[in-house]
Amino acid sequence: MNISLGKILLLQREIPEYVNVVAARTAQKAGTLVILDVGGRDEPLSQALLEQIDIISPNEVLIHISLNISL
């Protein structure tokens, strides 16, 4: 599948972060909307990934964990 042909790329944190970063960069260069579902890992997101995301889809607990913000 060619990421640059899509209109939306939905990423999940069950995938290794370095793979998501590469996929998101490729999608961004092609003008594809990048959405990240933050479920799957209990650790903050890297700045490299955050810079490539257009929309983050979290639940309340995961947004605090992913962005390293206390409740």
VMD Tcl script that draws the C-alpha trace (Angstrom):
set ca {
  {0.00 0.00 0.00}
  {1.23 3.47 -0.84}
  {0.61 5.81 2.10}
  {0.79 8.88 -0.12}
  {-2.31 7.75 -2.06}
  {-4.58 7.83 1.01}
  {-6.54 10.76 2.41}
  {-6.28 9.67 6.06}
  {-3.69 7.64 7.94}
  {-4.77 6.18 11.31}
  {-1.86 5.16 13.52}
  {-1.96 2.97 16.62}
  {0.59 2.79 19.39}
  {0.68 -1.00 19.26}
  {2.96 -0.43 16.25}
  {6.60 0.44 17.11}
  {6.95 4.21 17.38}
  {9.76 4.46 14.82}
  {7.43 2.85 12.24}
  {4.68 5.34 13.10}
  {7.11 8.25 12.76}
  {8.20 7.16 9.28}
  {4.62 6.50 8.17}
  {3.43 9.84 9.56}
  {6.25 11.79 7.88}
  {5.48 10.10 4.57}
  {1.79 10.88 4.92}
  {2.41 14.51 5.92}
  {4.63 15.09 2.88}
  {1.79 13.82 0.68}
  {-0.81 16.03 2.37}
  {-2.52 13.09 4.07}
  {-4.34 13.70 7.37}
  {-2.61 11.80 10.20}
  {-4.62 10.58 13.21}
  {-3.09 8.82 16.20}
  {-5.06 6.53 18.51}
  {-2.96 6.76 21.67}
  {-4.18 3.49 23.20}
  {-1.72 0.64 23.53}
  {1.20 2.16 25.43}
  {1.53 3.82 28.80}
  {4.40 6.15 27.98}
  {4.74 9.70 26.63}
  {4.79 10.31 22.88}
  {8.05 11.35 21.31}
  {8.38 14.87 19.96}
  {9.25 13.38 16.56}
  {5.84 11.68 16.39}
  {3.87 14.57 17.88}
  {5.20 16.90 15.19}
  {3.62 14.70 12.49}
  {0.15 14.22 14.00}
  {-2.89 16.26 12.95}
  {-5.42 14.70 15.33}
  {-4.91 12.73 18.55}
  {-7.66 10.34 19.60}
  {-7.28 9.60 23.33}
  {-9.35 8.74 26.31}
  {-8.86 11.00 29.35}
  {-6.33 8.80 31.16}
  {-4.24 8.10 28.05}
  {-3.99 11.76 27.04}
  {-2.43 12.55 30.40}
  {0.02 9.66 30.11}
  {0.89 10.30 26.46}
  {1.51 14.00 26.96}
  {3.17 13.47 30.36}
  {0.58 15.64 32.17}
  {-0.55 14.75 35.68}
  {-4.27 14.32 36.40}
}
mol new
graphics top color blue
foreach p $ca { graphics top sphere $p radius 0.5 }
foreach p [lrange $ca 0 end-1] q [lrange $ca 1 end] { graphics top cylinder $p $q radius 0.2 }
display resetview
